Amino acid sequence: MKTSTTLPLLALLISTLLISACSRQTIYDNAISWERSGAGLEESRIQVGEMTIAYLSNEEAVAGESIVLVHGFGANKDNWTRLARELTDDFNVYAIDLPGHGDSSKALDLGYRFEDQVGHLSEILTALGIEQTHMMGNSMGGAITALYAATYPEQIRSAVLFNPAGIFEYDSELVGLVVEGDNPLIPAKEGDFRRLVDFALEKKPFVPWPIYDVMEEKAIANREINQVIFAAIRDTGYEPDFRQAITRIEAPVLVVWGKEDRVINYRNAEVFIEQIPEARKVLLEGVGHAPMVEVPEESAQLFREFLAQTR
């Protein structure tokens, strides 16, 4: 199991600042590389039709099974790095930048409804040669994971849904803000990214200030594509098709939800449990919208225990 990278990351940052007057982008790139390396991951790219897809995978393949990690709206593959650190010794991990996100292609007219994204993900896994896998998804990625498991049951060994979108029986703080025309998930100006982090995460991991600045610049640059994607997924939870589809899931499913989630109300976990045959849930006290970022070790342990129980 990999050790914590907080202190080495801080030392790397200080050393970089002292040795040379490098740009914030250089500091960001070095820090991200350090995080990936500490997790035993490396970045690759693959062409899938007209899409260029960026992803992280094991530096060295292991004899274990595969896990595909599906990030949420406006996020990217690096949201999974600290969780992956707990798993790459035993599993072949693939953290994918979905189309429209991270370093993957960002075509505005690609189609980003949940069923569209399930189709894109299927093409990506086919191109990567992944025939059977465990799958984890957060938020939007949780909805995609659930719908993928329902659509391609023969491919999914198990599914973990971290604070999944797709069902909004109970409103959240985000709903009220969006109705008023204020969406904290789509940064538009300086200071908005820190607001996003404060809104989404209850337990915020250590991130040096230059890295936050670069992340904010990237988020603002992605504003147009984020607006397109958000509009595509916004109303899906109010349609009956999604709820009906997930009743067809055959794989074991674990729903993990932080009770301090301001993006999607944690009480929707119960609706998922009612719809998915024999699904299980775990509610985490003091955790927000992204357990795999906020409590990565605990999240990985929950997966391992769940896998042991289902087997």
C-alpha positions in Angstrom: 0.0 0.0 0.0 1.3 3.4 -1.0 2.3 5.9 1.8 0.9 9.4 2.1 2.3 12.0 -0.3 1.3 15.2 1.6 4.8 15.9 3.1 6.7 14.8 0.0 4.4 17.0 -2.1 5.1 20.0 0.1 8.8 19.4 0.1 8.7 19.1 -3.7 6.8 22.4 -3.9 9.3 24.3 -1.6 12.3 22.8 -3.4 10.9 23.8 -6.8 10.3 27.4 -5.6 13.7 27.7 -4.1 15.7 26.2 -6.9 14.2 28.1 -9.8 11.7 30.9 -10.5 9.3 28.5 -12.3 5.8 29.2 -13.4 2.7 28.1 -11.6 2.1 25.7 -14.5 5.4 24.0 -13.9 4.7 23.7 -10.2 1.3 22.2 -11.0 2.8 19.7 -13.5 5.4 18.6 -11.1 2.9 18.1 -8.2 0.5 16.2 -10.4 3.3 14.0 -11.7 4.4 13.3 -8.1 0.9 12.4 -7.0 0.5 10.0 -10.0 3.9 8.4 -9.4 3.2 7.9 -5.7 0.0 6.1 -6.7 1.9 3.9 -9.2 0.1 5.5 -12.2 1.2 6.9 -15.5 -0.7 9.0 -18.1 -1.5 7.7 -21.6 -3.7 8.7 -24.5 -5.7 6.6 -27.0 -7.6 7.5 -30.1 -11.2 6.3 -30.0 -12.9 7.3 -33.3 -12.7 11.0 -33.5 -12.1 11.3 -29.7 -8.7 11.6 -28.0 -9.0 10.1 -24.6 -6.5 10.7 -21.8 -6.3 8.2 -18.9 -4.2 7.0 -16.0 -3.2 3.4 -15.5 -0.7 1.2 -13.6 2.9 1.9 -14.3 3.3 -1.8 -13.9 0.5 -4.2 -14.6 -0.4 -6.7 -11.8 -2.0 -10.1 -11.9 -5.3 -8.8 -10.4 -8.6 -7.7 -11.8 -9.3 -4.3 -13.4 -11.0 -1.3 -11.9 -12.3 1.6 -14.1 -12.8 4.9 -12.3 -15.3 7.4 -13.6 -15.1 11.0 -12.4 -17.9 13.5 -11.9 -19.0 16.7 -13.7 -16.3 19.2 -14.3 -13.7 16.9 -12.7 -11.0 14.7 -14.2 -8.9 11.5 -13.9 -6.7 13.0 -11.1 -9.6 13.1 -8.7 -9.0 9.4 -8.2 -5.2 9.5 -7.6 -5.3 9.2 -3.9 -7.8 6.4 -3.9 -5.9 4.6 -6.6 -2.8 4.7 -4.4 -4.6 2.2 -2.1 -5.5 -0.2 -4.9 -2.7 -0.4 -7.6 -0.8 -3.0 -5.7 -3.6 -5.5 -6.3 -5.7 -4.1 -9.2 -5.1 -2.8 -12.7 -6.6 0.7 -12.3 -7.9 2.9 -15.2 -8.8 6.5 -14.3 -10.3 7.9 -17.5 -10.9 11.5 -18.6 -14.4 11.4 -20.0 -15.0 13.3 -23.3 -15.4 17.0 -22.5 -13.2 16.7 -19.4 -9.6 16.9 -18.4 -7.2 16.3 -21.3 -9.7 14.4 -23.5 -11.4 15.9 -26.5 -14.0 18.6 -25.8 -16.4 18.6 -28.8 -19.4 20.7 -28.0 -21.7 18.6 -30.2 -20.7 15.1 -29.0 -23.7 14.4 -26.8 -23.4 14.3 -23.0 -26.7 12.9 -21.7 -26.0 9.9 -19.4 -26.9 7.4 -22.0 -24.6 9.2 -24.5 -21.7 9.0 -22.0 -22.3 5.3 -21.4 -21.9 4.8 -25.1 -18.7 6.8 -25.2 -17.3 4.9 -22.2 -18.2 1.6 -23.8 -16.1 2.6 -26.9 -13.2 3.6 -24.7 -13.2 0.3 -22.8 -13.4 -1.6 -26.0 -10.4 0.3 -27.3 -8.5 -0.4 -24.1 -9.3 -4.1 -24.4 -11.2 -4.2 -21.0 -13.8 -6.9 -21.2 -14.7 -7.3 -17.5 -14.0 -4.8 -14.7 -15.1 -3.4 -11.4 -16.3 0.2 -11.8 -16.4 3.1 -9.5 -18.1 6.5 -10.2 -18.6 9.7 -8.4 -21.5 12.1 -8.9 -22.2 12.3 -12.7 -19.7 9.4 -12.9 -21.8 7.5 -10.4 -24.9 7.8 -12.6 -22.8 6.7 -15.6 -21.5 3.7 -13.7 -25.0 2.6 -12.6 -26.4 3.0 -16.1 -23.3 1.2 -17.6 -23.8 -1.7 -15.2 -27.5 -1.9 -16.3 -26.6 -1.7 -20.1 -23.6 -4.0 -20.1 -24.2 -6.4 -17.2 -21.8 -9.0 -18.6 -18.9 -6.5 -18.2 -19.3 -5.3 -14.7 -18.0 -7.4 -11.7 -19.1 -4.9 -9.1 -20.0 -1.2 -8.9 -19.3 1.4 -6.3 -21.4 4.6 -6.5 -19.9 7.6 -4.6 -22.6 10.2 -4.1 -24.2 9.4 -7.5 -26.2 11.7 -9.7 -29.2 10.3 -11.6 -31.9 10.5 -8.9 -32.9 13.7 -7.2 -35.9 12.7 -5.1 -34.6 15.0 -2.4 -33.4 18.5 -3.2 -30.0 19.8 -2.2 -28.5 23.2 -1.6 -27.2 23.2 -5.2 -30.8 22.9 -6.6 -31.8 26.2 -4.9 -28.7 28.0 -6.2 -29.1 26.8 -9.8 -32.8 27.8 -9.8 -31.6 31.3 -8.8 -29.1 31.3 -11.7 -26.1 30.7 -9.6 -24.2 27.5 -10.3 -21.1 27.0 -8.0 -20.0 24.0 -10.1 -19.1 26.1 -13.1 -16.4 28.7 -12.2 -16.5 31.8 -14.3 -14.2 34.3 -12.5 -11.3 34.5 -10.0 -12.3 33.0 -6.7 -15.0 30.8 -8.1 -12.8 27.6 -8.0 -12.1 27.9 -4.3 -15.9 28.5 -3.8 -16.5 25.3 -5.7 -14.1 23.3 -3.5 -15.6 24.7 -0.3 -19.1 23.9 -1.6 -18.3 20.4 -2.8 -15.9 19.1 -0.1 -16.3 18.9 3.6 -12.9 17.5 4.2 -10.5 19.4 1.9 -7.2 17.7 1.2 -4.0 19.7 1.3 -3.4 21.5 -2.0 -0.6 24.2 -2.4 -1.9 27.6 -3.6 -0.1 27.6 -7.0 -1.9 24.4 -7.9 -5.3 25.8 -6.9 -4.6 28.8 -9.2 -3.8 26.6 -12.2 -6.9 24.4 -11.5 -9.0 27.6 -11.4 -7.6 28.8 -14.8 -8.4 25.4 -16.3 -11.9 25.4 -14.9 -12.7 28.9 -16.2 -11.3 27.9 -19.6 -13.7 24.9 -19.7 -16.7 27.1 -18.9 -18.4 26.7 -22.3 -18.1 22.9 -22.4 -19.2 22.6 -18.8 -22.3 24.6 -19.5 -23.1 22.2 -22.4 -22.6 19.1 -20.3 -24.5 20.4 -17.3 -27.5 21.3 -19.4 -27.4 17.7 -20.9 -27.4 15.9 -17.6 -29.4 18.4 -15.5 -32.9 16.9 -16.0 -32.1 13.2 -16.2 -32.8 12.6 -12.6 -36.4 13.7 -13.1 -37.0 11.2 -15.9 -38.3 7.7 -15.1 -36.1 5.9 -17.6 -33.0 6.1 -15.4 -34.7 4.7 -12.4 -36.2 1.9 -14.5 -32.9 1.1 -16.1 -30.9 0.6 -12.9 -33.4 -2.1 -11.8 -31.7 -4.3 -14.4 -28.3 -4.2 -12.7 -27.0 -7.7 -11.9 -23.6 -6.9 -10.4 -23.1 -6.3 -6.6 -23.5 -2.5 -5.9 -22.3 -0.4 -3.0 -23.6 3.1 -2.6 -21.3 5.3 -0.5 -22.5 8.8 0.4 -21.1 11.7 2.4 -23.8 13.1 4.7 -22.5 16.6 4.3 -23.1 16.6 0.6 -24.4 20.0 -0.6 -24.4 19.0 -4.3 -26.8 16.0 -4.1 -28.8 15.2 -1.0 -27.6 12.0 0.7 -31.1 10.9 1.3 -31.3 9.9 -2.4 -29.1 6.9 -1.4 -32.2 5.2 -0.1 -33.9 5.6 -3.5 -30.9 4.0 -5.2 -31.0 1.1 -2.8 -34.7 0.6 -3.4 -34.2 0.5 -7.2 -31.1 -1.6 -7.5 -31.5 -5.3 -6.5 -29.6 -6.2 -3.3 -27.6 -3.0 -3.3 -25.9 -1.9 -0.1 -25.2 1.6 1.3 -22.8 3.3 3.6 -23.3 6.8 4.9 -20.2 8.7 6.0 -20.4 11.3 8.7 -18.5 14.6 8.2 -17.8 13.9 4.5 -19.1 15.9 1.5 -19.6 15.2 -2.2 -16.4 13.3 -3.0 -15.5 10.6 -0.5 -12.6 9.2 -2.7 -11.0 12.7 -2.4 -11.9 13.4 1.2 -11.3 10.0 2.7 -9.5 7.9 0.1 -8.1 5.3 2.5 -11.6 4.7 4.1 -13.2 4.6 0.6 -10.7 2.0 -0.6 -11.2 -0.1 2.5 -15.0 0.0 2.0 -14.5 -1.4 -1.5 -12.2 -4.2 -0.3 -14.6 -5.2 2.5 -17.6 -5.0 0.1 -15.7 -7.2 -2.4 -14.8 -9.8 0.3 -18.5 -9.9 1.5 -19.9 -10.4 -2.0 -17.5 -13.2 -2.8 
